[in-house]
Amino acid sequence: MSSAPLTEKTFIARQDDLLKRIAGLGVDCVLAFGFGSALGGGTVSHGALRYLSGWDGHESLSLLAVSGRERLLLVGSPFLQPLAERSYRQTSIAAVPTRDWGAFLKARFGASASFGTVGFGEMPQSIHAGLESALPEAKLLEIDSHVDRMRLRKTREELALHEAGAAICDLLFASLAEEFRSKRRVWEIQLALETRAKLAGADYCKTWLTVAPCADYPRYWPSENANVPSPGDQALFGVALTVSGYWAHGLRMGSVGPARDDHKRLCDLVNDMLDAGAACLETGRPVSSAELEIDRLFQASTQGLAGRDIARFRNGHALGTSYEDPLGTEGFPQHFGPPAFRQAMPSDLRVDPAMVFELHPNLFVRGIGGAVVGDMIVTTAAEPRRLLAFPRGIVEL
């Protein structure tokens, strides 16, 4: 299961589009900084750099420089230079230590150039200080918002990559029962599923798998997943992966043996919340209406659990070259953890066709267990369309 990656021609067109959008700002050159994909969903800058260039520095740092006269990619690791040179025909490649980026840019663009910056919010302080030291007269103008707006609506080629990722998610859901029969530890099951995803065409895959009689929270790591599944356990499974840099994401739940009635009721509730949120993603409606409707149903449906400790996480977010694509994610607060994480950014964004979202209104109820269901939703001029095909009920494992 794979889909053709985007071509350099596509990325050059995006770079040219960005230069046109900022033509009135007096910018001589765009600088886009990014971590590589090794951080997975833990980086925002990688998504912007990947969108503009297609480049993945993996565990290394990179800087794209685009002006009206040249396109240049600085790679912070010499080991990535051969790959970069094979990947591009119209983009110059330079392997430059990050400490020397400022001096390199000064020699290339002049001491008093005006740079439009993307992804600098994640740039390590040591690199930023080096740029300021080498270019004290240069102007740095943040232009992330211009790239964010470009990323909102997906092209047909981008949607094909999301769909290819969704198919791999469905493959992993369908493989759960087989992997559970292996009687291996939970982290070993995760490893097998992540390997299966990469063999099927994913370039990155990270899972969480919580297996316990009362599932308590998303468990990612071997140190918290050393148990072997046992009869009576819940199994809550989340997968996030990329195909050619575009994210796919889904969640499903199962049980080792017959599911308990209270777990079935929780499953029905999260499915109802997901349906309610998806129905709000119609063209012209505020994206935040999906969050409001999910929360309204949550408040109305959990009154019988008064006094219980209920945890849930973000009800949804946008997908693209970032796990939480900007702008489309702002209307969905993070409910998991301390209150400091729960503030949503004000958003007046409205739904347009060809946006991609993940909705996953999930619950963990102390003393009962959890329920997780998550679907990828693509908006259309007619009605929202789901990209995941695997059934959303409790799967007996």
C-alpha positions, 0 to 999 in steps of 0.5 A: 500500500503506497502512493507516489510521493510529490515531485520537486516541481510541486515544492517549487510551485509552493515556494513560488506561491509563498514568495508571491504572498509575501511580495509586499513585505520587503523580504529578500529570502525565505528561511524555513527551519525544521527538525526531522521526522525522528520527533514524530508528532513532537515537532511543528517545524518539520511539517512546514519544512516538509510542506515547502520542500519535501525534505526529511532530515530525520534526526538532523536539523535543516534550513531551506533558503528560497529567494527569487534567484536561488533555492538552497537546502542547508543540511546540518549533518554530512551524512544527509548530504548524499541523500539530499543531492539525490533528491533534488535537481533544482535545489542546491545542497550544502552540508554546513554545521549549524554553528556556521549557518549565520556566516554562510547566509551572510556570505550568500545574501549579504549582511543586511538582508531581510529574511522571512522566517518559518519554523524559527519558534523551534530553533535551538537557542544556540543556532539562533544566537549564531545567526544574530551574531553573524547577521546583526544588521539583518531583519528577521520577519516571522511568516509562519502564518502565510505557510499555515494558510497554504496548508489548509486545503489539500490537493488531490495528490495530498489527499491520495497520500492521506488515503494511503495512510488511512489504508495502512491504519486499517491494515493494523486494526485488522492485524490486532487479533493475529498479533494478540494471539502471539501471546507476546508482551504488549510492547512487542505487539506494538513493535510488530504492528509498527514494523508492519506499517513500514513494510506496507509503505509508511515512512514513520509509525508510532503507536500506543496500546493500553491493555488492562482490565480498566484501561487508564491512559495512552501507554506508548513505551516498553517500560509501561507495556511489559504485560502480556494480554489476559482474558478480561483486558480492554485493548485501546489502540492508537496509531499515527503514521506518515506516508511521504510526510502526510499524516494518517491517524486512527484509534480503535478498541477491543477486548480480550474475550467478551466485552463488559457491558459498561465498556460497550456503553462507553464505546457507544458514547464516544461513537455518538460524540464522534458522529456529532462532531463529524456532522459539524464539519460541513462547508461554511460552518466554524471548525470550532463547532465540532468541538462545541458539539462534542463537548455538549454531548459529553456534558449531557451524557456523563452526568450519571458518572458524577464524582468519577475521575474522567480523563479525555484528550483532544477531541480532534485536530487537523492533519497534514504534514504535521500531526497537528496541522496549524490553524485547523487544530486551534479550535480543539483544546487539549483536555488531557492533563493539567488545566494549563494545557486546556486553553484553545487558541481563538479561531474563526476558521470555517470549513472549506472543502479538502480539509483533513481532520482527525476526530477522537473524542475519547474517555478514561473513567477511573474504576471502569476503563476507557473507550477510544475511537478515532476517524480521519475526516476529509471535508467536501462540498457535499458532506464530510467523508471518512477515510477509515473503513475498519469497524468502530465497535469493540473487536474481540481479540 
